[in-house]
């Protein structure tokens, strides 16, 4: 028996003759016996799998062993799903761990340089105007098997659609089944759906940044290619809405804010604010397509109000020019029988409000906030000239009475949230309470900053004491805490993307007024506990929604003063 091999590589002669090399230097035993030159190649690549490929393969196996995902899809699409489409589930074009793991998450206020770098390496066709279909980019979607794509679509309708209800489920499954028949706008929308679904999943979370960069590049390229002002596709606006929500929740606030502006311009380009006027073209359009357009507009409208409430920026979509009906109920929409709903102006003017869908309720509530912002700005300008609008307090009390009516209506519709499974309904109730806090904040800011001369020149008196507004705000803040705890039954993966905004308004009000109520020890302790509960919920959410981290940082700076 020969001795133990020396460390190192076998010589080329032993490799060629398939002999065991003893690796002696400068000449092995075989080469010495045969009188052959002993040559060693030190640059030979190492054998075995590449780094990370085993872990990537294990993840792929876990995904392919989830039969429930395919069964769920079958139950939705019916028996016509072709099982032969699953033949490529085990195939993949990459085994490198480095391509599976996404880039590190941006901080909530981080610069956008990271995304610019990702976009520069994303494969996008040079000229979209000369093609009819966008090819799949080479780095992100190629990682997704058919089952993973189906899983992401199902995940989208489970966790994203309840709070962004802009798509008909049956229609979406219909056009997304065959990638070869999709146009480039539908392709972008599909990518945006996958991207936002990844933000609501721990399984796909690390792939989200890669697909986000590709989706963003595809949408940017479409905007550059489209030059006709008369042309527009609702899928493009829908894709921008989804991508903007991803940016707010997963990148940083500034990037989401800028993209929100593009959403509003696409909505205006498509004239989605004027769908139901007598002069509107396309009166014979399919009812489901028309309802999708309505919902796309109202989601963008709510986004405009949420951004303005958050940072005080002016509104973009003016309420006065809207001639689009409010969205119908979700059941009617998904069943293909949408019933025409009333207009926003009718809902606002009604003295006996009837039940609306959660999205429509949320629309009415943010409209009240928008009106409060408008008359607050008017009063601020008037104060410069030492003059107060005569109808200021009457308008303010009318807005509050509107909120009270909507809250009573919501309470009648959802008497117990223990059995409610609609996160949009809970969010609408939280928006109603946050609107009360917002109205109280306006009054408090006006009364605290006014000087004696301005107060004497004011021709009207405050009909309700400021202390009453403060108590209203505290009651609303406590109700938001209760609703947030109820929301934990559903989990925060299904929460509305701007839920942290309502928690922030509540926490800020509690933090401001808890010190003022120290004379009432029991109430002060209760409010302190409620404030701590809100902070804990925001901390739980900051890992999945950067808006929570953004508002937490503001609260920490506010409390440190």
C-alpha positions in Angstrom: 0.0 0.0 0.0 1.4 3.4 -1.0 1.9 6.1 1.6 -0.5 9.0 2.3 -0.8 11.6 -0.5 0.9 14.9 -0.1 -1.3 18.1 -0.2 -1.7 19.9 -3.5 -2.9 19.1 -7.0 -2.2 16.1 -9.1 0.2 16.5 -12.0 -1.0 16.7 -15.6 0.6 13.3 -16.5 -1.2 11.4 -13.7 -4.5 13.2 -14.6 -4.1 12.2 -18.2 -3.4 8.5 -17.4 -5.9 8.5 -14.5 -3.3 7.4 -12.0 -3.0 8.2 -8.4 -0.4 11.0 -8.0 1.6 11.0 -4.8 2.1 14.8 -5.3 5.8 14.7 -4.5 7.8 17.8 -5.5 9.6 18.6 -7.7 8.6 15.3 -9.4 6.0 12.8 -8.5 6.9 9.1 -8.3 5.1 8.1 -11.5 6.8 10.8 -13.6 10.2 9.8 -12.0 9.7 6.1 -12.9 8.7 6.9 -16.5 11.1 9.7 -17.0 8.3 12.2 -17.9 8.3 15.9 -17.2 6.1 16.5 -14.2 3.8 19.5 -14.8 1.2 21.0 -12.4 -1.6 23.4 -13.3 -2.2 25.6 -10.3 -4.9 27.7 -12.0 -7.4 24.9 -12.4 -10.9 25.9 -11.2 -12.2 24.2 -8.1 -14.7 21.4 -8.5 -18.1 21.2 -6.8 -21.1 23.6 -6.6 -20.6 27.3 -6.6 -21.0 29.2 -3.4 -24.7 29.6 -2.3 -26.1 27.2 -5.0 -27.1 24.6 -2.4 -29.1 27.1 -0.4 -30.8 28.4 -3.5 -31.7 24.9 -4.6 -33.1 24.1 -1.1 -35.3 27.2 -1.4 -36.5 26.1 -4.8 -37.4 22.7 -3.4 -39.4 24.2 -0.6 -41.4 26.3 -3.1 -42.1 23.3 -5.4 -43.3 21.2 -2.4 -46.2 23.6 -1.6 -49.2 21.9 -3.3 -51.6 24.3 -1.5 -50.5 27.2 -3.7 -51.4 25.4 -6.9 -54.7 24.1 -5.4 -55.7 27.7 -4.4 -55.0 28.8 -8.0 -57.1 25.9 -9.4 -60.0 26.8 -7.1 -60.0 30.4 -8.5 -59.4 29.7 -12.1 -61.6 26.6 -12.4 -60.9 23.3 -14.0 -59.6 24.8 -17.2 -56.0 25.3 -15.9 -53.6 23.4 -18.0 -51.4 21.3 -15.7 -48.8 21.0 -18.4 -47.9 24.6 -17.6 -46.2 23.4 -14.5 -43.6 21.3 -16.3 -41.0 24.0 -15.9 -41.4 24.4 -12.1 -38.0 22.9 -11.3 -36.1 24.8 -14.0 -34.0 27.8 -13.2 -31.5 29.9 -15.1 -29.3 30.7 -12.1 -27.9 28.9 -9.1 -25.8 31.8 -7.7 -26.8 32.9 -4.3 -25.6 36.4 -5.0 -28.3 36.9 -7.7 -31.1 35.6 -5.4 -30.4 37.8 -2.5 -31.5 41.4 -3.1 -29.8 44.6 -2.3 -29.9 45.9 1.3 -33.0 47.8 2.2 -32.8 51.6 2.0 -33.2 53.6 5.1 -36.5 55.5 5.2 -34.6 58.7 4.3 -31.7 57.2 2.3 -30.5 58.7 -1.0 -31.7 57.2 -4.3 -28.3 56.4 -5.6 -28.8 52.7 -4.9 -31.7 52.4 -7.2 -30.0 54.4 -10.0 -27.2 51.9 -9.9 -29.7 49.0 -10.1 -31.5 50.6 -13.0 -28.3 51.0 -14.9 -27.7 47.3 -14.9 -31.3 46.3 -15.8 -31.8 44.8 -19.2 -34.5 46.9 -21.1 -35.0 46.9 -24.9 -33.6 50.0 -26.5 -36.8 51.1 -28.3 -40.2 50.3 -26.9 -42.0 52.2 -29.6 -40.9 49.5 -32.1 -42.1 46.5 -30.2 -45.5 45.1 -29.1 -44.5 43.0 -26.2 -41.9 43.6 -23.5 -39.5 40.6 -23.1 -38.9 39.3 -19.7 -35.8 41.0 -18.2 -32.9 38.7 -17.7 -32.2 39.0 -14.0 -35.4 39.2 -12.0 -38.3 37.4 -13.6 -36.0 34.6 -14.8 -35.6 33.6 -11.2 -39.3 33.0 -10.8 -40.8 29.6 -11.7 -44.4 29.3 -12.9 -45.5 28.2 -9.5 -43.7 31.2 -7.8 -45.5 33.6 -10.2 -48.9 32.0 -9.5 -48.1 32.2 -5.8 -47.2 35.9 -6.1 -50.5 36.7 -7.9 -52.4 34.8 -5.2 -50.4 36.6 -2.5 -51.3 39.9 -4.2 -55.0 39.3 -4.0 -54.8 38.0 -0.5 -52.7 40.8 1.1 -52.5 43.8 -1.3 -55.9 43.9 -3.1 -58.0 44.3 0.1 -56.4 47.7 0.6 -55.7 48.6 -3.0 -58.9 47.2 -4.7 -58.3 48.4 -8.3 -58.3 45.1 -10.2 -60.9 42.6 -11.2 -59.6 39.2 -10.1 -61.2 37.2 -12.9 -60.1 39.7 -15.6 -56.6 39.8 -14.2 -56.2 36.0 -14.2 -57.6 36.0 -17.7 -55.0 38.2 -19.4 -52.1 37.1 -17.2 -52.3 33.4 -18.2 -50.5 33.7 -21.5 -47.4 36.0 -21.5 -47.3 35.9 -25.3 -50.7 37.7 -25.6 -50.0 40.5 -23.1 -49.2 44.0 -24.3 -46.4 46.0 -22.7 -48.7 47.8 -20.4 -50.2 44.6 -19.0 -46.7 43.2 -18.6 -45.6 46.2 -16.5 -48.7 45.9 -14.4 -48.0 42.2 -13.9 -44.4 43.0 -12.8 -45.7 45.7 -10.4 -48.1 43.2 -8.9 -45.3 40.7 -8.3 -43.1 43.5 -6.8 -45.7 44.7 -4.3 -46.7 41.1 -3.4 -43.0 40.5 -2.5 -43.1 43.4 -0.1 -45.9 41.5 1.8 -44.0 38.2 2.0 -41.0 37.0 4.0 -40.5 34.2 1.5 -39.9 36.6 -1.5 -38.8 39.7 0.4 -35.2 39.6 -0.6 -36.1 39.4 -4.3 -38.2 42.5 -4.2 -35.5 45.1 -4.9 -34.3 43.3 -8.0 -37.8 43.1 -9.5 -38.6 46.6 -8.4 -35.6 48.0 -10.3 -36.7 46.1 -13.5 -40.3 47.3 -13.1 -39.3 50.8 -12.6 -37.0 50.7 -15.6 -39.8 49.3 -17.8 -42.3 52.0 -16.7 -39.7 54.7 -17.3 -39.0 53.3 -20.8 -42.7 53.3 -21.6 -43.1 56.9 -20.5 -40.2 57.9 -22.8 -41.6 55.9 -25.7 -45.2 57.3 -25.4 -45.4 60.7 -27.0 -49.1 60.9 -28.0 -51.1 63.0 -25.5 -54.3 61.3 -26.6 -53.1 57.8 -25.9 -53.3 56.3 -22.5 -53.7 52.9 -20.8 -55.2 52.4 -17.4 -52.8 49.5 -16.8 -49.9 52.0 -16.8 -51.5 54.2 -14.2 -52.3 51.1 -12.1 -48.7 49.9 -12.3 -47.5 53.3 -11.2 -49.8 53.2 -8.2 -48.5 49.8 -7.1 -44.9 50.9 -7.6 -45.4 54.1 -5.7 -46.8 52.1 -2.7 -43.8 49.8 -2.9 -41.5 52.9 -2.8 -43.3 54.4 0.2 -43.2 51.2 2.1 -39.8 49.7 1.1 -37.5 52.4 -0.2 -37.9 56.0 1.2 -40.5 58.7 1.5 -39.0 61.1 -1.0 -38.9 58.5 -3.8 -42.5 57.5 -3.2 -43.6 61.2 -3.1 -42.0 61.9 -6.5 -43.5 58.8 -8.1 -46.9 59.8 -6.6 -46.8 62.9 -8.8 -46.4 60.6 -11.9 -49.5 58.7 -10.7 -51.5 61.9 -10.6 -50.4 62.9 -14.1 -51.3 59.6 -15.6 -54.7 59.8 -14.0 -55.2 63.3 -15.4 -54.0 62.2 -18.8 -56.6 59.4 -18.9 -59.2 61.8 -17.6 -60.3 59.3 -15.0 -61.8 62.2 -13.0 -64.5 62.7 -15.7 -65.6 59.1 -16.4 -69.4 59.6 -15.7 -70.1 63.0 -17.1 -72.6 63.3 -20.0 -69.8 64.4 -22.3 -67.5 61.6 -21.4 -66.5 59.4 -24.4 -66.9 55.7 -24.3 -70.3 55.5 -22.7 -70.7 51.9 -24.0 -67.6 50.7 -22.4 -67.6 47.4 -20.5 -69.0 47.9 -17.0 -66.1 46.0 -15.3 -63.5 48.0 -17.2 -65.3 51.2 -16.2 -65.4 50.2 -12.6 -61.6 49.4 -12.7 -61.0 52.9 -14.0 -63.2 54.4 -11.2 -61.3 52.5 -8.5 -58.0 53.5 -10.0 -58.9 57.1 -9.8 -60.2 57.0 -6.3 -57.1 55.1 -5.0 -55.0 57.8 -6.6 -57.3 60.5 -5.1 -56.8 59.0 -1.6 -53.1 58.7 -2.2 -53.0 62.5 -2.9 -54.8 63.3 0.3 -52.7 61.0 2.4 -49.5 62.5 1.1 -50.8 66.1 1.7 -51.9 65.2 5.3 -48.5 63.7 5.9 -46.3 66.5 4.7 -48.6 69.5 4.2 -48.1 69.7 0.5 -50.8 71.2 -1.8 -53.4 68.9 -3.3 -53.1 67.8 -6.9 -56.5 66.3 -7.8 -59.1 69.0 -7.2 -62.4 67.9 -5.8 -64.4 70.5 -7.8 -63.8 69.0 -11.2 -64.5 65.4 -10.4 -67.4 63.8 -12.3 -66.7 60.1 -11.5 -69.0 58.0 -9.4 -67.7 56.4 -6.2 -66.7 52.8 -6.3 -69.4 50.1 -5.8 -69.1 47.3 -3.3 -66.3 44.7 -3.6 -68.7 41.8 -4.0 -70.5 43.4 -6.9 -67.3 44.3 -8.6 -65.8 40.9 -8.4 -69.0 39.2 -9.4 -69.1 41.3 -12.6 -72.3 43.2 -11.7 -71.1 46.6 -10.6 -74.0 48.9 -9.5 -73.6 52.6 -10.2 -72.8 54.4 -7.0 -73.5 58.1 -6.2 -71.1 60.9 -6.9 -68.8 62.3 -4.2 -70.6 65.6 -4.1 -73.9 63.8 -3.4 -72.3 61.7 -0.6 -70.8 64.9 1.0 -74.1 66.8 0.8 -76.4 64.0 2.0 -78.0 64.6 5.4 -78.8 60.9 5.7 -75.6 59.1 4.6 -76.2 55.6 3.3 -73.8 52.7 3.5 -70.9 52.8 1.1 -68.1 50.4 0.3 -64.9 50.7 2.5 -63.0 52.4 -0.3 -65.8 54.9 -0.9 -66.1 55.6 2.9 -62.3 56.2 3.0 -62.7 58.5 0.0 -65.4 60.6 1.7 -63.3 60.8 4.9 -60.1 62.0 3.2 -62.2 64.5 1.3 -63.3 66.0 4.6 -59.6 66.2 5.6 -58.9 67.9 2.3 -61.5 70.5 2.9 -60.1 71.1 6.4 -56.7 71.6 4.8 -58.2 74.1 2.3 -60.0 76.3 4.8 -57.0 76.1 7.2 -54.8 77.6 4.5 -57.4 80.3 3.7 -57.6 81.2 7.4 -53.8 81.4 7.6 -53.7 83.8 4.6 -56.5 85.9 6.1 -54.6 86.2 9.4 -51.8 88.0 7.6 -54.4 90.7 6.9 -55.8 90.6 10.4 -59.1 89.2 9.1 -60.9 86.0 9.8 -63.3 84.4 7.3 -66.9 84.9 8.6 -67.8 81.3 7.9 -64.7 79.7 9.4 -66.2 78.2 12.6 -69.4 77.3 10.8 -67.5 75.4 8.2 -65.3 73.7 10.8 -68.3 72.5 12.8 -70.0 71.3 9.6 -67.0 69.2 8.8 -67.0 67.8 12.3 -70.8 66.9 12.0 -70.0 65.2 8.7 -67.4 63.1 10.5 -69.8 62.2 13.3 -72.4 61.0 10.8 -69.9 58.9 8.9 -68.6 57.3 12.1 -72.1 56.4 13.2 -72.7 54.9 9.8 -69.5 52.8 10.1 -70.4 51.7 13.6 -73.7 50.5 12.3 -72.1 48.6 9.5 -69.3 47.1 11.6 -70.6 46.8 15.2 -67.9 44.3 16.2 -64.4 44.2 14.6 -63.8 40.8 16.2 -65.5 39.2 13.2 -64.4 41.7 10.5 -61.9 40.3 8.0 -61.7 43.4 5.8 -58.6 45.4 6.6 -60.0 48.3 4.5 -63.0 48.6 6.7 -60.9 48.8 9.9 -58.7 51.4 8.1 -61.7 53.5 7.1 -62.7 53.7 10.8 -59.2 54.7 11.8 -59.1 57.4 9.1 -62.4 58.8 10.5 -60.8 59.1 13.9 -57.6 60.5 12.5 -59.7 63.1 10.6 -61.2 64.3 13.9 -57.7 64.6 15.3 -56.7 66.6 12.2 -59.6 69.0 12.6 -58.7 69.5 16.3 -55.0 70.1 15.4 -56.1 72.9 13.1 -58.2 74.6 15.7 -55.5 74.3 18.4 -52.8 75.7 16.0 -55.0 78.7 15.3 -55.9 79.5 18.9 -52.3 79.0 20.2 -50.7 81.2 17.6 -53.2 84.1 17.5 -52.2 87.4 19.0 -54.4 89.7 21.0 -54.9 92.2 18.2 -56.0 89.5 15.8 -58.4 88.1 18.4 -60.0 91.5 19.0 -60.5 92.0 15.2 -62.2 88.6 14.7 -65.9 89.3 14.1 -67.0 85.9 15.3 -66.4 84.0 18.5 -65.5 80.4 18.9 -68.8 78.4 19.3 -67.1 75.5 21.0 -64.4 75.9 23.7 -60.9 74.8 22.7 -60.9 72.3 25.6 -63.8 70.5 23.9 -61.7 70.1 20.8 -58.9 68.7 22.8 -61.2 66.2 24.5 -62.5 65.2 21.1 -59.0 64.6 19.9 -58.1 62.5 22.9 -61.2 60.3 22.5 -60.3 59.8 18.8 -56.7 58.9 19.6 -57.9 56.3 22.1 -60.2 54.8 19.6 -57.4 54.5 17.1 -55.4 52.6 19.7 -58.4 50.2 20.2 -58.8 49.7 16.4 -55.0 49.1 16.0 -55.2 46.4 18.5 -58.2 44.9 16.7 -56.2 45.0 13.5 -53.6 42.7 15.0 -56.1 39.8 14.6 -55.6 40.2 10.8 -51.9 40.8 11.0 -50.0 43.8 9.6 -49.1 42.1 6.3 -52.7 43.0 5.3 -52.6 46.5 6.7 -53.1 49.5 4.6 -49.8 51.1 3.5 -50.8 54.4 5.1 -51.9 52.9 8.4 -48.8 54.3 10.1 -50.0 57.8 9.3 -53.2 57.3 11.4 -51.1 55.8 14.2 -48.7 58.8 14.0 -51.5 61.4 14.2 -52.9 59.6 17.3 -49.5 59.2 19.0 -48.5 62.8 18.4 -51.8 64.0 19.9 -51.4 61.8 22.9 -47.8 62.9 23.4 -48.8 66.5 23.2 -51.7 66.3 25.7 -50.6 63.7 28.2 -48.5 66.3 30.1 -51.4 68.7 30.2 -53.6 66.1 31.9 -51.3 65.2 34.7 -53.8 66.7 37.1 -56.1 63.8 36.2 -53.7 61.1 37.2 -55.8 58.1 36.0 -56.4 59.6 32.6 -52.8 60.6 32.2 -51.6 57.1 33.0 -54.2 55.6 30.5 -53.0 58.0 27.8 -49.4 57.1 28.5 -50.1 53.4 28.1 -52.0 54.1 24.9 -49.1 56.1 23.5 -46.7 53.3 24.4 -49.0 50.8 22.7 -48.9 52.9 19.5 -45.1 53.1 19.5 -44.9 49.4 20.0 -47.2 48.8 17.0 -45.1 51.2 14.8 -42.0 49.3 15.8 -43.6 46.0 14.8 -44.5 47.5 11.4 -41.2 49.3 10.6 -39.7 46.0 9.4 -42.3 45.7 6.7 -43.3 49.3 6.1 -40.8 52.2 6.0 -43.6 54.7 6.6 -43.7 53.3 10.1 -40.0 53.9 10.5 -40.4 57.4 9.0 -43.1 58.4 11.4 -41.3 56.8 14.4 -38.3 59.0 13.6 -40.5 62.1 13.6 -42.1 61.1 16.9 -38.7 60.5 18.5 -37.6 64.0 17.5 -40.9 65.5 18.7 -40.6 63.8 22.1 -37.0 64.8 22.6 -37.8 68.5 22.5 
